[in-house]
Amino acid sequence: MNSRFYKANFRFIANRYEEWLAGRCISKNSISTEIVAEVSGNKIHFELDDIGGIRMLKSFDFDIYGEDYCILPDRIQYSCGTNDFNPIVPIVCHIFYSGMTMQYVRFAMTNPDRLVEFYGTLVECGQPSIGRRAETDYNSAKPTKEVIKTMIETISHVQDQFDKVAEQMGEPMRGFQMRHGLEQFKFPLFFAWQGYKYGWHTDWCKEGDSLFPFMTFEVDMVKNTQDLLEILQTESPFAGIERNSAFTNALMAIYKAFINDIMNKTIKF
């Protein structure tokens, strides 16, 4: 067994990807992205650059369970002990190698089970620190455009799922109530989108949407965001559809960064 890539920091430049669902390749293309892995204790953190339209988080962690579990004859295996069924959250990583060469990196998601494989070239391995981890500390660094976009789209997807379930149960009003309740968690994201100069909060409006909820939220943006943050901390509405509070924690991190940047006048409205 090759332990070179076990519990090791590395940088891997991917130039091609393949996405698999139910044993069938559903998309593949050239890509230009850097995968950075950094170990801290018994955790390994991953950062990915521009992944285009691939539906997965770009920043996440796995547990390191030990050599017997992680080192396989042709790959290194990492996973996370979680109950999150968010389809964009990677739950398993496989680093495939041959001899001393890393061949490709695979991430597995669930709900439904889906694989994304990145092929390319290993450019750095085993250095003490690669220095990308600080980018994911949302209390000190602004959330990226891709992260905010992904969070908005994920909440919208959850709303659609609640609508379908409520319709199947013959309770459309319940679906409407759930949609309305989840909609409020988008407003800090809408205004963060504008505050960090990725666009305008109205970019997310559809024709015919009322602007009144936006205006109401904007009147006291910090307090309204803090109120939502408190709800997430005490009784998150996303608890039943995520593993290990991954989505809730990511959402809270964005809210905290947003509030901090308003308070220290990094962003202004």
Disulfide bonds with the S-S distance in Angstrom:
none
